[in-house]
Amino acid sequence: MTTDNFFKIWCETIDTVHKGRLLKPMEYWYNRPNKTSLIEHEIYPALADKLSLKYSSPYYFIDSVFYAHNTESNTDKVPNIPESSTYLRKIRIALEHENVFDRNLYQELSHLLLLNCELRVIVSYSNNYSTNDVLDELANIILTAPDLNIESESILIILGKRYINGDNIFWEGFVFKENYWVSIGQHLIGTLQKDF
């Protein structure tokens, strides 16, 4: 799974399944508990379906992991354990969802860097805050990590943003390439609805 493909599937999932609710500012976009509940209980399952993977949420302090589980011979789960148990020997995608953009992303990134997986994803909401300082801090964490052995372009940050002069909100994807974050595109979610 490439970062570009995951970003596209993330945006499609929001568009087709849950877009309307995210456009309600007080109910979802600015309401952390409701937004987190929507992500955990509705978006993760829909995302797993679109990815043709299974998911576990949470999984050992990681918000969500996605894994293959096709047949007993082709599974990322530990074999010969109860079907209701989730013990993995391989993680395809690890995802951290963080509402507090300007304070806690380093924690989420440090969780993801400990994992051996194909793709590490952070979803957060910068709204109209500047992203440069936070992205600089996260790049420094990656670049100064001792003996870090990760594949190029295996870390993706998806930020929910709000245009400074307006009510349009959108996703922007950033992939870590070599030594810094590169934008891989934006996707308009829509216009925030007025609260009455």
N, C-alpha and C positions, 0 to 999 in steps of 0.2 A: 504494500500500500504506500503510494507516494503522498507527500504532503499536499501536492496540488489536488490529487483525487480525493483525499480526505476532506480538504477545505470545500471542495465542490459538493460532496455528499452531505457535509454538515449544513451548508446553505440550503440544499434541496430539502433536507429533512425539516428544517425550520420553516421553509416556504410552504411545504405541502401539508405539514401536520400541525404546526403550532404558531405560525406567524401572527395571527390575529391577537392572541393573548399577549405576546411580547410588546405589542404596540399600545397596550394600556399602561400608562406610566405609573400610576399609583398602585395598581393591582399587581403588576409584574415587573416592568422595566426597572423601577426604583424600589421595589419591594423584595428585599433579599430572600426572606424565607419562602415566599410564593414562587419566586424565580428559581430558586434551588430545588424546590419540590417539583416544579414543572420539568426541569432538566433531568432530575434523578428518576422520576416515575413515568415520564412520557417520552422525553427525547432520547434517553439512553436506549430503551427498548426499540424505538423506531429506527434509531441509528444502527443498532445491531442487525435489524432486519435488512436494511439497505446495504450493509456491509457483508451480509451472509455470514455473520459471526454470532457467537453467543457472548453474553456479557455477565459480569459479576460486579455488583455495586453495593457497598464498598468492598474492597479487597485489600486486606492488611493495610489500612490507612491510606490507600489510593482510592480516589473517588470512584473510578470505574476502570475495569480492564475488559478488553475484548479478546476473545480466543476462538480457535477453530474447534468444532466438535461435530464432525461429519459422521464418522463411523468409529468403531472401537479401534481399528488399526490406524485411523487418521484423526487423531485428537490431540489437543494440547493439554487435556486433563490427565491427571495421573490415572492409569488404568486400574480396573478391578477395585474400585471404591464405590460406595453407595452413590447412585445417580443424583441424589439430593445434595451431595457434597461437592464443593468446588475447591479442588487442590490442583494447581496448575504446574506444568513443567515448561510451558512456554506461553508468553504473552505476546500477542500481535500488536495491540495498541493499548497504551496506558493514558488515561485522561484525568486531568485535574481541573475542576471547576472552581473558580475563585471570584467572589463578588468584590472583594476589596483590592482594587487594582494597584493602588500606590503604596501598599504596605506589606502584602504577604506573598507576592509572586515568587520571591526567592525561596520560600518554604516549599512551594509547589514544585519549582524546578529542582530543588535538591532531592525531593522524593523521587522524581522521574529519573534523575541521573543515576540513581542507585539500581535501577532496573535494567535488565537485559531484555530489550524488546525492539520490535521493528520500528515503531513510531511512538513518540512521546508528544502529548498535546496538552496545552493549557488554554482554557477558555476563560476570559475575564471581560471586564467592561470598563474601558477607559473613558467612555462618554466623550467630553471635550477636554479632558486633561491632556497635557503633552505626554507623548509616549517615549520620547527620546531618552530621558534620564533613566527610566525603568528598563528600557531595552539595553542601555549601556551597562547597567548593573547586572542584568542577566547574562549578557555576553561576557562580562568579566568573570562571572562565576564559572561559566563553561571553559573559558580560555585558561583560567588559573587552576582548574581542578587537576590534582595529581593523577597521572596514569589513567586519564579518562579515555576510554576506547569506545567511541560511538561512531556510527556511520554518518557521513555527510548528509545533510538534509533530513535528519531523522527527528528533529525537534520543531514543532509547529506551535505558534501562538495565534489564537483567534481572538480578536478584540471586538467587542460590541462598542460602537462609537456613535456619538451624536454630533451632527454638524454644528459648528459654533453658532452660526446665525440661522437657526431653523429647527424644525422638529423631525427632520429625517434622521433615521438611525440606520446603521449599516454594520456589516462584519468586515474586518480587514484581517487578512492572513499574513503572518510573517514566518519565514523559514530561516533557520540558522544555517548559513553557508560559509564554510571555511572559518571566518573570524567575525562575522556580524550578521544581523537580521536583515533580510531582504523581503520587501513586500511582494506577495504573490497575487495580490488583487483585492478588490473590494466587491461587496455584494449588498445592494440596497435591501433592507428589510421592509421599510415603509416609513410612513409618517405617524408620529405619536398621536394618539387620539386625545382630544381635550377631555379633561375630567370635569364632570358637571356636579 
